[in-house]
Each structure stands twice: as C-alpha cells, then as structure tokens.
Amino acid sequence: PFQAVNAVSEFNQRAYELFAQPLVQAMSNEASAQVLRELHPLRMQNWAFSSLNPWLSWLAPAADAARSNRQAVDADHPLRKAEKLGAELMSASLDYYRALRDAATEAGFFGVYANMFALYNDVDDSGAKHVAPVVDGRELPEVEAALATMHEGGYTEALARVAFLLTRSDEPLPLSRLEMRQELQADYADYLPDMPMHEWRRVRGTQEVIVRHEPEEAVASLPTLLAEPNARARLLGLLDKLMADRRVLGRAPTAAQKSMLARIRSVLKEKTPRRRPTLVRARA
C-alpha cells in the first residue's frame, strides 16, 4: 500500500507544481501567509478557547476568582467522589474515542491504498500475471538505519524498547497514558524522559522497528543502553510500578508479559558489555 501512496503523492506533487503553484505564488504575500498560519487548525484550537477570543473574555477573571476562593473538601465528600468519577469517565471516553479514530483511520487507509496497490498486479496479453515483488523489510533504508543504532542510546531508548518488548495482543505497553492523564503524570514524573513530544515519538518508532526485526538482540543489548546502575534501577522500578498499576494496563499482566519481564531482569543483572561499534552494511 505504501508504494501506492508514494505514486499518488508524486503525481499530486507534479500536478501542484504544474497547475497550482504559479497561481498560489502570484496571489500570496506575507499578510495572507500570516493569516493562514494563524487559522491553522492546530493553532486555532489553542487561541479560540482562550482570552484572545472576545466571547471568552470572562474566562480569565472567572478562573482567578475560582482560584482565590478555592476550598478543599475531604476525600470522602460526595462532591469529591463525583469529581473523580467524572474525570475517570472523561478519560475513558477520550481513550475510547482515540481507539475508534485510529481504527477508522487505519481501515480507511487500507481500504483506499490497498486496493490501489492491486493495480500493480496486472495481467499482460499472454495471460501471465505480474505480481509486484515482495520487498524484504530489512532491506529498507529506514530499517537498516534503525538496526544500526541498536547499541546506541540510553535510558530513553531502553524505556521505549522495553515498552514494545512487553507487548500484548500486538499493542505495546501504553506509555502514552502516562503522558496524557494528569493523575498519572505526578506518579510517574521521575520515570518519564524530559524531551519534546515529537522527539519521543521518533525514539519510540525507531525502537519498535528494532524490536520487530531483531527481538532477541533487542533484549540482549539492553545492558549496553543501561550501563549506569542508576539507570537500570530506574527502569526496573518503573516496570514494577507499571505492571501493578491497573490504571495503565487496564487488566492484570499476561503470562507472556511476566515471562518477558523476568527475562529483562535477568539480562540486566549480567555484566555490562562493551558498546559494539556501529556497523554500516554495504549495499549492492
């Protein structure tokens, strides 16, 4: 399917450069570009619900008044219980929405581009069917680049790798819940890496590629990433806490997860090996 995506993308790019780009360049200026930037959905969703919006000018004074007159209630107070229940319902609703959205997006992607990919498998005049060649994932430059960095990194890379090693039903350990749920952020603040979200996603993607293509070596090379004893203790402490926290897992860990955790513990108790030099594979 991604070959079809690439073909469509190249076609659209050529069509834009040929027909639309000259018109856009002729009509554009700095003022219009600034307006488009400010009206971008990702920016608009921030300033539209802030004091910059005239219809929400009352929001800042109301927030200050509530903050100055806030009075705490007991943990067993009915209002406190209702607040906690409402927060849990909202969090569960957002998780449910995200799962449905991702499933619908994935189904739509394969519904469109997987069918287009079938166009590559055509039949010639003689009746012979030409099947698109199957590409070995290891030969892709992205996979080669990821595998070349298997022994490079530190606590952050080890954390992302272990999350995929402890996968369940093809779903990695849901570290994203620690980043999005406020009550979990406070409990796990000492264990999560302090880095921009886009960089954290890049690290997770690289480690997923490593685990999927070299699972055995991914486990064996963990001591290289966690050369410092404090880093090992930090990661193992996080795993112990996660495996006992139903708020993150949703249910008890499986036998496979327990077995993998025991294996990770055993590997990390071994003597730290020397870092291997980065291997650059020669391509034909």
Secondary structure, DSSP 8 states (H G I E B T S, - for coil): -HHHHHHHHHHHHHHIIIIIHHHHHHH--HHHHHHHHHT-HHHHHHHTTSTTSGGGTTHHHHHHHHHHT-----TTSHHHHHHHHHHHHHHHHHHHHHHHHHHHHHHHHIIIIIHHHGGGS-B-TTS-B-------GGGSHHHHHHHHTTT---HHHHHHHHHHHT-BTTB---THHHHH-HHHHHHTTTTS--S-HHHHHHHHHHHHHHHHH-HHHHHHTHHHHT-SHHHHHHHHHHHHHHHT-HHHHSS---HHHHHHHHHHHHHHHS--------------
